[in-house]
Amino acid sequence: MAPGTATAPHTPRFEAGRLCLDLLATAHPVERLHSAPPLYAWITASGLVPPGTPLPEADPSWVTAFRELRSCVGQLVHASLTADHHGSHVPVPVPLLALARLNDLARVATPAPRAVRGEDGTLVRRLDAPPDCAALLAVVARDAVELLTDPVARAALRQCAGDNCPLVYVDTSRGRRRRWCSSEVCGNRERVARHRRRTAVTRG
């Protein structure tokens, strides 16, 4: 990827360290979940289903449902970041409607995995049956519940330091020094901008 360029609108990104945060990345810098095909690509690339899993029931309603979950997760994650920024002694309002919806989605049974013999004889993961939308939403919702209720993981949440980048990630780097959602995207953009500033000063 060339320095300073962003990921193509159709390319899923999985650099946040949690499935629910990777879902947030589908809204920036442009909407990636605009129809069923890119949603199907994200569901497969994220590992929600094994490659080649049929989703015969997938339709535009799935897009609406995943975007609704994304909105709920985004509200709750950013509220958590705000709370940590202000300190534990300062109460920060929790978006209650988003919380209630997240809990509702997390209640549904998730897809049942099976281990089956592949063509080469090794065991591979398959699903017991093609999952419906609610089951897949439940996987992401439960990941968000686990993240938001785990003090250690929550303390590692960071918002990207890139200009106008709202993406959030879990910082597991050594010394907690990670600054960007992606070194190749926002990190490259920052390095290019810094180089241009130095060049401008030298020429001046």
N, C-alpha and C positions, 0 to 999 in steps of 0.2 A: 504493500500500500504506500502511495506517495506521501511524503511528509505534509502534514496539515490537512489531509483529506479525511472525510468522515466515512464510516461504514455505509455501504450502499443501502438504500431504504429497505430492500428486500432481504438483507442478510441478517439473520438472528445473531444477537450478541449474548455471550454467556461468560461474563467476566466479573460478575458481582459477588460471587461466592455463595449465593443462595438462590434457589429456584424462584421464590416470590420476588426477589429483587431483579432477577433476569426478566421477569414479566414486566416490571416497571420500565426496563430499557426498551421495550417495544414501542414506547410512545415518543422517543427522542432519538434524533432531532426531528423526525417526521413520524407520522403514524404508520406503523408496520402491519398492524392487524386490521387492514381495511377490507378484507374479504376472507372467505373460507380457505383458499389455497395457501396464503402465507401463514394463517393460523395453523393449518395442518403441518406446514413445514416447521413451525416453532414447536409444536407439540412433539414432533418426532425428534428434532434436533436437541430439545431439552432433556430427552430421556423419559418423558412422561409415558411414552409407549415405545416398545421395541421397534426398530426399523422394519418397515413393511406391514405394520399392523393396519388392517383396514378400519376405517372410520365411516361406515356407510350412512350414519345418521347425521354427519357433519353438515351444517347448513348455516346461513347467515345468523341464525339465532345464537349459534355458538360464539360468533364474533362479539355480539352484544354482551353475552354472559361473561366472557373473558375480560372484556374491557371494563365491565362493571366491577369485577373482582380486582382488576388492576387499580381502579380508582380507590376502592376501599383500602387496599394495601398501601397505596401511596399516601393517603390521608393519615393512616395510623403510623407508618414509618416516619413521616416527617414530624408528626406530633411527638414521637419518641425522641427524635433528634433534638427537637426544641426543648423537651424536658431535660435531656442530658446537658444541653448547653446552659440552661438556667440553673442547674443544680437540683438535687433531690428535694431540697426544702421549699422549692417554689412550685406550687401546683400548676400544671398545664392542662387545659381542657382536653379530654379525649373525645374524638368524633364518635359519639355513641351510635349513630345510625350505621356508620361504617363498621364499627365493632360488632354490632348485632348481626349485620349481614355476613361478615366474615365468619362468625361463629355458626350461623345457619349453614353456610356452605361447607364448613369443616365437619359437620355432623354426618354427612352422607358417606356411605361405604365406598372405599377406594377400590380400584381395579385389583383383582386377585391374580398374582403372578404364578407362573408355573415354570419348572425347569424341564425342558424337553431335549431330546437328542437332536443335534443339528446334523447336517449332511456329512460332516467329517467325524461324527461320533461324539463330539464334545457337547457338554450341556450348554444350552442357551436359554435366555429368558423369553417367555411368551406370556400372553395374557389368557386367562381362562375363557374369556369371551370379548368381542369388541366392546370397548367401554363407551358409555354414554357421556354426555357433556358434564353432568352433575358429578360423576365419579372422578373425572379429570380435574374439575374445579376443586374438588375436595382435597386432592393431593397438594395443590398449590396453597389452598387456604390453610391446611394443617401445617405446612412449612412456615407460613406467616405467623400462625399462632405460636409455634415453637420458637421462632426467632424473637417475637415480641415479648415472650414470657421468660426468656433465658437471659439473666443479667449479664453473663459473660459475653454472649453473642451481641446483645444489645449495646454493650459498651464499646464494641468494636465497629459499630456502624459509623460510616463517614459519608459526607456528601462530597462529590467531586469538586476539586478546587479549580476546575476549568471555567473559563468565562461563560456565563449563562448556561451551565450544565447542571441540571437538577438531579442527575443520577446518584444513587446511593449504593454503596458496596460494603462488604464486611472486610475490614482491614486485618488480615492475618500475616502481614509482612513483618519481618524482623525489626523490632524497635517501633512498630506501628508508624512507619514513615511513608506509607503509600499515600499519594496525593490525588491521583486521578482514577476515574472509572476505568480508563484504558490508557496504557502508555502509548499505544499506537495511534489513538485518536486524540484525546485531549492533551496527553503528554506531548505528542508530536506537535500539536498546534501551539502549545506553550513554548516549546523549544524553537519553532520557526519564528514566532513572534519575538522571542528574546534575541535571536540572531539578527532579525531585521532592525531591532532597536539598536543593537551594538553597531551594525553596519551604518545606520543613519548617524549615530554619534561620531563614528570615525570619519565619515564623509563630511560632516559638518565642521 
